[in-house]
């Protein structure tokens, strides 16, 4: 198994919450890699504009993983002048890492099923692997576009992914914490505390910067 694999999880992280962090840490441990990279998007292509600036979202991710060596912040999309297209991120990683290093992108099943609407999504597997986190017992419809893609490219173990640079889809059952960024924003907007939904340093940052409609 390659310890040099680049494994990442992208997202708006608006704001980052404990569900993101727990999923990332569990996936890092399950894959047996040294670290997992969190890549905040600059301007999400598939979502509404975030509730705060890209610099603020990046800082919250930094604060959230401070002291956890298994999770690392990657600023490439925030610093890029290009749109946050996943294809561009994968192309950049492949150019940077070379042809032999496994690249693994982690995504939820909900996002996986929307891939046909993503920019040049058919090229993703030529550049890396997809690791799809699904809730226990969930099954893709066999006659769906993604069901067919999964059948053609499915891997049976992390070892299979980490022994080659690209081309595989690995499904992994995981029960995520029932937390969403929308829930966090709504909790803050209603004047309630989001503590234990997000890391304390992130909550402190939100208060200091009066984000998500927070006022003194």
N, C-alpha and C positions, 0 to 999 in steps of 0.2 A: 504494500500500500504506500502511495506517495505521500510523504509529509510535506512536499512542496506544492501541493494543490492549492489553488486560490479559490476559496469558498466565500460567497458573498450573499447578502440579503439586502435588496434595495427597498426603497419606500419613501413616502413623503415625510413620515415621522413627524406628524403635525398634531400633537407632540408625540415623541417617543414615549412608550408606556411599558409597564412590566410584562404585558403579553408579548410584545416584540422581544424584549430582553430575555425572557425565559425560553421562548422558542429558539432564539439564536444560541443560547448557551447549551440547551439540550441537543441541538443539531451539531454543534461543534464537538460535544462529547460523543455523540453517537457515531459521527464520521471518524473520530479519532485523529482529527487534524489539529495542528498547533493553535490555530486561531481562525475566527470567522470575522469577515469584514462587513461592516454596515455602511452602505452607500446611500446617503440622503440625496434625493433628486432636487435639482435646482428649480425647474419649472415643469411640474408633472404634465405629461401630454394627455393622460387619460382621466384626469381628475380636475375638479374645480381648483381655483387658485388657493394656495394655503392661507391659513389664518395669520401667519407672521412671515417675516423675511427668511430667505434661505440661510442667511448668516445666523439668525436666531435659532432656526431649526438645527443647524449644524452644531451650534454651541450646546444645545440641549442634549444632542446625542453624545457629544464629548463628555459632558457632565455625567450622563447616565452610565457610561462605561468606565469612568475614572476608577482606577484600582483593580479592574478586571482584565488581566492580561490575555484572556481567551477571546476577548472581543475588541476589535480595532476599528476606528473610524477611518473611512476613506473619503477624501474630499473631491475626487475627480469630477463628479457631475456638478457639484456646487461651483467649482473653479472653472468649468468649461464654458466657452462662449456659445457652444452648440446646445440645441434642445436636449432634454433628458430622454433620448431614445435609447432603449435597452440595446438595440443593435450597435449603436455607436460606442456604448460602454463595453460591450463584448469585443468589438473590433479593437478598441484601445487596449484592453487587457491582453488580447492575443498578441498584438504587436509588441507590447511591453515584455510579456513573459516568454515569448517564443512559441514554437510549434508543439513542444512536447509536454508542457505543464498542463495537468488537468484543471479546467475552469468549471466551477459548479455554481449555478445560480439557484438559490432557494426561493420558492414562491408558494403561496397558498393555493389550494384547489380552486377557489373562486376566481383568482387571477388567471390560473392556468387555462380555465375553460374560456376565458375571453381572449386568448392569444391570437385567434384569427383576425381580431380587430387591431392588432399591434403592427407597427411599422416593420415590414419585411420580416415577420416572425419566422418564416420558413427557413431563414438563414441561421437562426439561433443555434441549432444543433451542429452546424458546421464549425462553430466557434467554441462551444462548451457543452456542458451537460445541464439538464434541468432536474432539480430535486423538488418534488411536489409534496407539500405537507397536507395530508388529508385527515379528516376526523375519522375515528374508528368506525368501521362498518360501511363507510361511503364507497360507492362504486360508480365509475364513469360509465355512461351509456355506450355500449359497444358500437352503436351505429353513428356516434357523433364523430366530428372531425378529430377531436382530441383523443377520443377512444381509439381511433384508428392509428393516430400518431403514436400513442402509448404502446399499442401492440407491436408496432414495427420497431420501436427503439427501446423497449423496456429493459431495464437492468434488474437483477435480482438481489444485489448486495452493494454496499458502499465500495467494497474491494473492486468490483467490476468497473465502477466509475473512476476510481482513483488510480487505476492501472492504465488508463488511456486518456487522451486529451479532450475528447469531445464525442458527441453523437448519441448519448444515452439519456433516458428518462427514468428516474427512480422515484417510486411512490413510497412515502413513509407515513405511517399512522401516528398521530400525535394529538393529544387532547390539549389544545391551547387554552390559556387563561381567558376567561370570558370578558375581555376588556377590548374596547375599541377607542381609537382616537376621537371619534365623534362623541362617544360617551364622556370622555375626559373634557372635551371642549364644552359640552352641554352642562356638565357638572360645574365647571368654572363659571360659565355664563349665567347660571342660576344662582350663583353666590355660595354654592356649597364647596366643601373641601374635596380635592381629588387625591388626598393622601392615601397611600397604599395601592392606588391605581398607577401612579408614576413614582419614580425615585424622588426622594426628598430634595436633592439638589436641583432637579428639574422644576419642581414646584416652587422652590425659592426663586429660581431664575424667572419663572412666569410672573410671580408676584412683583419682583423688582422691576420688571420691564412692562408690567400691566398688559399682558398679552391676553388674547381671547375674550376681550370685553371686560377684563378685570379693571376696576377703578378703586381708588382709595376711599 
